[in-house]
Amino acid sequence: MSNPVEGLPLPGYRPQSPGARAIVRAMKHHEEKLLRALDDLAEMPETDKRWLATGRTDVEKGFMSITRAIMQPARISLPGDDADD
């Protein structure tokens, strides 16, 4: 990984390459554009709000999955993990 940038200041997040960060930024841009389009649909009275909410949730989950695929957060250790059983 060339020129990694420090990871998020959270357990489980590793340093990221500039390329990975650029991909995530681009995905966030696409996500925001789509969410704004869904906001417009929500203003239309003929739109079924239940299905729109389901679709919005699925879009958000999809983009989160893409981000996790790129960032690859790891599992973390918890207190007591090294304790004898």
Sine and cosine of phi, psi and omega as CSV:
sin_phi,cos_phi,sin_psi,cos_psi,sin_omega,cos_omega
0.00,0.00,0.90,-0.43,-0.04,-1.00
-0.99,0.11,0.70,-0.71,0.04,-1.00
0.74,0.67,0.85,0.53,0.00,-1.00
-0.90,0.43,0.55,-0.83,0.05,-1.00
-0.98,-0.22,0.60,-0.80,-0.05,-1.00
-0.78,0.63,0.61,-0.79,0.03,-1.00
-0.96,0.29,0.08,-1.00,0.06,-1.00
-0.86,0.51,0.52,-0.85,0.01,-1.00
-0.98,0.21,0.78,0.62,0.00,-1.00
-0.73,-0.69,0.55,-0.84,0.03,-1.00
-0.85,0.53,0.65,-0.76,0.07,-1.00
1.00,-0.07,-0.22,0.98,-0.01,-1.00
-0.99,-0.16,0.79,-0.61,-0.08,-1.00
-0.98,-0.18,0.24,-0.97,0.08,-1.00
-0.86,0.51,0.53,-0.85,-0.05,-1.00
-0.86,-0.51,0.56,-0.83,0.07,-1.00
-0.96,0.28,0.40,-0.92,0.08,-1.00
-0.85,0.53,-0.56,0.83,0.02,-1.00
-0.90,0.43,-0.68,0.73,0.02,-1.00
-0.90,0.44,-0.67,0.74,0.01,-1.00
-0.90,0.43,-0.61,0.79,0.02,-1.00
-0.91,0.42,-0.64,0.77,0.03,-1.00
-0.89,0.45,-0.70,0.71,0.00,-1.00
-0.90,0.44,-0.66,0.75,0.05,-1.00
-0.87,0.50,-0.68,0.73,0.02,-1.00
-0.89,0.45,-0.68,0.74,0.02,-1.00
-0.90,0.44,-0.64,0.77,0.04,-1.00
-0.89,0.46,-0.60,0.80,0.04,-1.00
-0.89,0.45,-0.74,0.68,0.02,-1.00
-0.89,0.46,-0.66,0.75,0.02,-1.00
-0.87,0.50,-0.73,0.69,-0.03,-1.00
-0.89,0.46,-0.67,0.74,0.03,-1.00
-0.87,0.48,-0.69,0.72,0.00,-1.00
-0.92,0.38,-0.67,0.74,0.03,-1.00
-0.89,0.46,-0.59,0.81,0.06,-1.00
-0.92,0.40,-0.59,0.81,0.07,-1.00
-0.90,0.43,-0.63,0.78,0.05,-1.00
-0.92,0.39,-0.58,0.82,0.10,-1.00
-0.86,0.51,-0.65,0.76,0.04,-1.00
-0.90,0.44,-0.67,0.75,0.04,-1.00
-0.88,0.47,-0.58,0.81,-0.01,-1.00
-0.90,0.44,-0.42,0.91,0.00,-1.00
-0.98,0.19,-0.24,0.97,-0.02,-1.00
-0.99,0.11,0.84,-0.54,-0.07,-1.00
-0.88,0.47,-0.48,0.88,-0.05,-1.00
-0.99,0.17,-0.08,1.00,0.00,-1.00
-0.97,0.23,0.75,-0.66,0.08,-1.00
-0.96,0.29,0.95,-0.31,-0.12,-0.99
-0.92,0.40,-0.53,0.85,0.02,-1.00
-0.90,0.44,-0.75,0.66,0.00,-1.00
-0.93,0.38,-0.57,0.82,0.05,-1.00
-0.90,0.44,-0.67,0.74,0.03,-1.00
-0.89,0.45,-0.65,0.76,0.04,-1.00
-0.89,0.46,-0.72,0.69,0.02,-1.00
-0.89,0.46,-0.66,0.75,0.01,-1.00
-0.88,0.47,-0.70,0.71,0.02,-1.00
-0.87,0.49,-0.69,0.73,0.00,-1.00
-0.91,0.42,-0.61,0.79,0.07,-1.00
-0.89,0.46,-0.73,0.68,0.00,-1.00
-0.88,0.47,-0.67,0.74,0.03,-1.00
-0.90,0.43,-0.63,0.78,0.01,-1.00
-0.89,0.46,-0.72,0.69,0.01,-1.00
-0.93,0.37,-0.56,0.83,0.07,-1.00
-0.90,0.43,-0.63,0.78,0.03,-1.00
-0.89,0.45,-0.64,0.77,0.04,-1.00
-0.89,0.46,-0.71,0.71,0.01,-1.00
-0.88,0.48,-0.69,0.72,0.01,-1.00
-0.91,0.42,-0.57,0.82,0.03,-1.00
-0.89,0.45,-0.56,0.83,-0.02,-1.00
-0.99,0.11,-0.76,0.65,-0.07,-1.00
-0.97,0.25,-0.46,0.89,0.04,-1.00
0.75,0.66,0.86,0.50,0.04,-1.00
-0.88,0.47,0.59,-0.81,-0.06,-1.00
-0.99,-0.15,0.30,-0.95,0.15,-0.99
-0.92,0.39,0.42,-0.91,0.00,-1.00
-0.88,-0.47,0.31,-0.95,0.08,-1.00
-1.00,0.05,0.60,-0.80,0.06,-1.00
-0.92,-0.40,0.39,-0.92,0.05,-1.00
-0.82,0.57,0.71,-0.71,0.01,-1.00
1.00,-0.05,-0.10,1.00,0.01,-1.00
-0.89,0.46,-0.52,0.85,-0.05,-1.00
-1.00,-0.06,0.02,1.00,-0.04,-1.00
-0.95,0.33,0.54,-0.84,0.06,-1.00
-0.95,0.32,0.64,-0.76,0.00,-1.00
-1.00,0.09,0.00,0.00,0.00,0.00
